[in-house]
Amino acid sequence: MDVSLWSALRVLAIGLGIWFPVHIVYNLYFHPLAQFPGPFWARTTLFWRFWHDLTGLSHWTIQDCHRKYGDVFRVGPNELSFASVQAYKDIYAAKGPRPLKSEFYDMLGTGFSESCVVTERDHKRALQKRALFTSAMSSKALMEQEVVIQRCIDSFVEKLGKLGGGPGGLDLTKWYMMLSFDIGGEMAFGESFGCVESETSNHWLDTIFAHLHAISIMDNIRRMPLVEKTARLIPTKWTTGIRNRITGFAREKSKRRVERSGETVDFLSNVVEKVRSGKISHEEMAAHCSIIAIASSETSATSLATITYFLLRSPAAHDRLKAEIRDQFKSPQEIDIASATKLPYLFAVIEEGLRIVPTTTVGFLRRVPYPGIEIDGHFVPGGTEVSVSGWTTARDERYFHDPLSFKPERWIDPECKDVKEASQPFSLGPRSCPGKLFAYAQMSVELAKMVWTYDMELVDPSLDWEQQVRLHFVLWKPELYVRFTERKVS
Ligand code: HEM
């Protein structure tokens, strides 16, 4: 080996040999978060966090740590995980100085030169961007969007019977995703992806999951400046292929949406007007379209898959839901958003599914403003990254009796003492989900039409959903094969 290279490596090794123990001692005893508990390697290095993220099982580990250390522990040298109702309020909905979205959201928006409604971190600018969608996500707009939603759902329900009637059934994990992306495409780009019609997934949809997985890895790397700088030396053509495919596709589709004449009622109607009048750039619109197509689809599809799994594993709940829906409607054509969203037991089933395996299991990262704020009774210094573990909180027996059992009744029984605000599938505060109304509407109509039309059963009753889902920013789900038998209506 070249002598100068050998010397450089020796200097590097000696440097690291000195730096590493100093770094550990500093993080353990002198760091502003030194008084918070946590696993040794989490308090001292970023490796603990990175490793558990890679396994896809970090939600379980974080839950175990909360059991051991209490409602707050150190996930990384400069990061805290909380698991309490009060922490939800203090982090996401505080009245005074409030933590803002952390740099994680820059990664989420990577590839676009403009921020969008989800990735904008500045509070004032974020509110302006949210305002662009207020009317498009109102209950009035929902009624105008209903024709499109119903058309997509009807063709989906028809396919279930046609393709899922045999002994092998149909994989609902895949089919819910295809339906949700078709609806998301209609609402974000003004045109469906045509997945249900063609009975195949779309390449954009497939690419997005690989991209989100990569983002959850990059989110760890961005915390290690040396590794990040080294990673930047890798030629971009090797690292940005997937990202460019996603952004390029969104730019092309949103351009088509602006050029298309005629009235399309979707989430972007207001934004399209502003692009046409030059008040918003094409780039910003593409960023909005891309994220809304994902935010509105993946979440609903994952929620529906979880709800269906638990419903089909709970015969009493399934029977009660069938009775409610079949007594209420004489035909599936009678089922619409207004009537489906009024069914109490259906609502309870959805709420319980959203609680037991929260779709948004990942803790949404926020950065504490300087000089610091109080969170759940603890002073947390400015600059700390914080989040609430939705998985831990929604499955905590201090808040829910028998938390690991699927019990929709808890949501409608007036005697039930459960602390319902410990389940926050849509988050809370000014950056909570603006699509909640739409999500309930879509999920209610889909489930009502399926339950009205078919008797459903799991092809593999031994499937263990909770154990098989993996967390890589979004939940990666196992296949969910369900058999559909059209019910005889006398
Ligand atoms: C079951 C379905 C859904 C769930 C569980 C869900 C959950 C959430 C959660 C937890 C957040 C906050 C994330 C964060 O802090 O980073 C969020 C934000 C958001 N959601 Fe949803 N969502 C769902 C459906 C939808 C739908 C249908 C739409 C579109 C109509 C939508 C649009 C958005 C947008 C634009 C944001 C960003 C808001 C902001 O940052 O100010 N979501 N969602």
Residues whose N, C-alpha, C, O or C-beta is under 5 A from the ligand:
A	BS01	HEM	V117 V118 A295 S296 T299 S300 S303 T359 T360 F364 P425 F426 S427 P430 R431 S432 C433 P434 G435 F438 A439
